[in-house]
Amino acid sequence: MAEKRDYYEVLGVDRGADDATLKKAYRKLAKKYHPDMNPGDKEAEAKFKEATEAYGVLSDPDKRRQYDQFGHAAFENGGGGAGAGGFGGFDFGGGDMGDIFGDIFGDLFGGGGSRRRANNGPMKGANLRAVVHITFEEAVFGCQKELEINLKDTCTTCHGTGAKPGTSPETCSKCNGTGQITYTQQTMFGSVRNVTTCPDCNGTGKIIRDKCTACHGTGYTSSRKRIQVNIPAGIDDGQSIRIREKGEPGVNGGPRGDLLVEVQVTRHPIFQRQDMNIFSTAPITFAQAALGGDVKISTVDGDVLYTVKPGTQTDTKIRLKGKGVPSLRNSNVRGDHYVTLVVQTPTKLNEKAKEALRAFDEACGNRPAAEAKAADGETAEQPKKKKGFMDKVKEAFEDIDK
């Protein structure tokens, strides 16, 4: 016979572990090595029995005290416990073990554990969701939007009972009004109780024989309603606004759920947003970049004038302080607007403009005007070249030939 392992070692806990730690360790092992989770696996079955035996001793204060004093010898030779191979002497139908196995079988077979109870008290209604589309500027400064949604209200004919006027819902005979069905399952470890929702009343505990014709037994009627939505300044794309108690009606007198409105911001052709800052580009002419001066820049607050420094290069970034997006927490605090200046090169020039640029280029010490003109595909008048001695000799022989 193989020597038994220490019970604390089997559960993987310290000798001073409290009841909650013991229970948690055993639940973990029981789920892992349960025979129904490991069909045909003898090793898993042996480990499961070993863990169950260990927990059966250590979870009982008297047996744990005996085990701590005498070890496994305390339960040998009919000493009140398990033999080498089984579970004799342990009450597996007890409350603590029943809770554990009720949870395990609930997880395995989809049922509820013995500790689970249906909640027939007041419950908050479900939340509703909607989407609203706004512009970039509306997201920055805030706005009001109107939504049309279907909302449920308590039926005025049956006052929410779902029963035809003059009648009342009856107590479900299957679950006796509890909304739950409890059944006992026999396992190798004893009897295990499981709790499930009653299939006849769907957990309500009531059966409606004669349904209200106005709400068809639901207790609610639906109607199309308009709801005003206040969009705060600074809201971003994808964020939601919660409107209290505009969702589904509550259950058993509970409060209504909420309406969650998701905001979708349309893309702007010029501006881009990152947190509280706005980014854009602004074109400037070559003359403005070279000489400096005032340029007009578009912002969410309208056009503003910005003085460009002489010699500004393309891709120069400037900051317009306080022209960004307001903070959701404090609308008086705003981000900044960052603008990238892009120098535009002219593509269509008349002759006057070309001559001016050639003169400018020559004045800057670059190419002479004639060279620049030739580079543009135009011919410049060349000065007459003086005749040398060989040119004169060549002309004399040409005259003799004539």
C-alpha positions, 0 to 999 in steps of 0.5 A, spaced: 500 500 500 502 506 497 504 511 503 499 517 504 501 524 502 500 529 508 493 532 507 496 539 507 500 537 501 495 534 498 491 541 498 497 545 497 496 549 503 499 551 510 498 548 516 495 554 519 490 555 513 483 557 515 477 554 513 476 559 507 483 557 504 481 550 505 475 551 501 478 555 496 484 550 495 479 544 495 474 547 490 480 548 485 482 541 485 475 538 485 474 542 479 480 540 475 480 533 477 472 531 477 471 524 474 466 528 469 471 533 467 476 527 466 472 521 463 476 514 463 482 518 467 484 513 473 489 518 475 485 524 475 480 520 479 485 518 484 487 525 485 480 527 486 478 522 491 485 524 495 483 531 495 476 530 497 479 525 503 484 531 505 478 536 505 473 531 509 478 531 515 481 538 515 474 541 514 472 538 520 475 541 527 475 535 531 478 531 525 483 536 524 485 536 531 486 529 531 490 529 524 494 534 527 496 530 533 496 523 530 497 524 523 494 518 518 494 514 524 488 517 528 483 514 522 486 507 522 483 501 525 476 504 525 479 510 528 473 514 525 475 515 518 477 513 511 480 507 510 486 507 505 481 506 499 475 510 500 471 515 504 468 511 510 466 515 516 466 522 512 459 525 511 459 528 504 452 530 504 453 535 509 452 543 508 459 545 507 460 539 502 453 540 499 455 547 497 461 545 494 459 540 490 452 544 488 457 549 485 461 544 481 455 540 478 452 547 477 458 549 473 459 542 469 451 541 467 449 548 467 445 548 473 445 553 479 448 551 485 445 550 492 447 557 494 444 560 488 437 563 489 433 567 484 432 574 485 425 576 486 426 583 489 426 590 485 431 590 479 433 596 475 431 595 468 435 594 462 439 600 459 438 602 452 443 605 447 442 610 441 447 614 437 447 621 435 451 624 429 454 631 430 459 636 426 466 637 429 464 644 431 458 642 435 463 637 438 467 643 440 462 648 443 456 643 445 449 643 442 442 640 443 440 634 439 433 631 439 432 623 438 426 619 437 426 612 440 421 607 442 420 607 450 416 602 454 411 604 459 407 600 464 401 598 461 395 603 463 390 597 462 392 592 467 397 597 471 403 592 469 400 586 472 399 583 464 393 580 466 386 582 463 382 587 467 378 583 473 383 577 473 390 576 477 396 572 475 396 566 479 401 563 483 406 558 479 404 551 481 410 548 479 415 552 483 410 554 488 411 562 487 419 561 488 421 562 481 426 556 482 426 548 481 430 545 486 432 537 484 436 532 487 442 529 484 445 522 486 452 522 485 458 517 488 459 523 493 452 523 496 446 527 494 447 534 491 442 539 490 441 544 484 437 550 483 434 552 476 429 557 473 422 555 473 421 553 466 413 555 466 413 562 469 421 563 467 422 565 474 417 570 476 413 565 480 406 567 477 402 564 471 398 569 467 392 565 464 388 571 461 393 576 458 391 583 457 389 585 450 393 592 450 400 589 452 399 582 450 401 579 457 407 583 458 405 589 463 408 594 458 406 598 452 411 601 447 411 608 444 415 613 440 418 618 444 422 624 443 428 626 447 432 632 448 440 630 449 444 635 451 451 635 448 457 638 452 462 642 449 469 638 448 465 631 447 470 626 443 468 621 438 465 615 441 464 617 448 457 616 451 452 621 454 448 617 460 440 620 461 438 617 467 431 613 467 430 613 460 431 606 459 427 599 460 422 599 466 424 596 472 422 589 475 418 588 481 418 596 482 425 597 481 427 603 477 428 604 470 434 603 466 438 609 463 439 611 456 446 611 453 447 615 447 454 614 443 456 621 440 459 620 433 463 626 430 463 627 423 470 628 420 472 635 418 475 637 411 481 642 415 481 640 422 484 634 426 483 633 433 487 630 438 485 630 446 484 638 447 488 640 441 486 641 434 491 641 428 491 644 421 495 646 415 495 653 412 498 655 405 502 662 404 505 665 398 512 665 397 512 673 398 509 672 404 514 667 406 520 671 404 517 678 406 513 676 412 506 679 414 499 678 416 496 671 413 489 669 414 488 662 418 481 658 419 480 656 426 473 653 430 472 661 432 473 663 425 478 666 421 484 670 425 490 674 422 497 671 424 503 675 423 508 671 419 516 672 420 520 674 414 524 668 411 519 663 414 520 656 411 515 651 409 512 646 415 514 651 420 509 650 426 505 655 430 501 655 436 494 659 437 493 658 444 486 657 447 483 656 440 483 648 441 477 644 444 474 646 451 475 641 457 469 636 459 470 638 466 471 646 465 469 649 459 473 655 460 479 651 459 481 650 452 486 646 448 491 650 443 491 650 435 497 648 432 498 650 425 503 648 420 505 653 414 506 650 407 509 655 402 506 654 395 510 655 389 506 658 383 505 654 377 502 659 372 506 665 371 505 671 366 511 674 363 511 680 368 511 675 374 517 671 370 521 677 369 520 679 376 523 673 379 529 673 374 531 679 377 530 677 384 534 671 383 539 675 379 539 680 385 540 674 390 546 673 387 544 666 383 543 666 376 544 672 371 537 674 368 540 672 361 542 665 363 535 664 367 531 666 361 535 661 357 534 656 362 526 657 361 527 655 353 527 663 351 533 665 346 537 671 348 540 676 343 548 674 343 553 680 342 557 680 335 563 676 336 570 680 333 573 676 327 580 673 328 586 673 323 584 666 321 577 668 320 579 673 315 584 668 311 578 664 310 574 669 308 579 671 303 579 664 300 572 664 299 572 670 295 578 667 290 573 661 289 567 665 287 
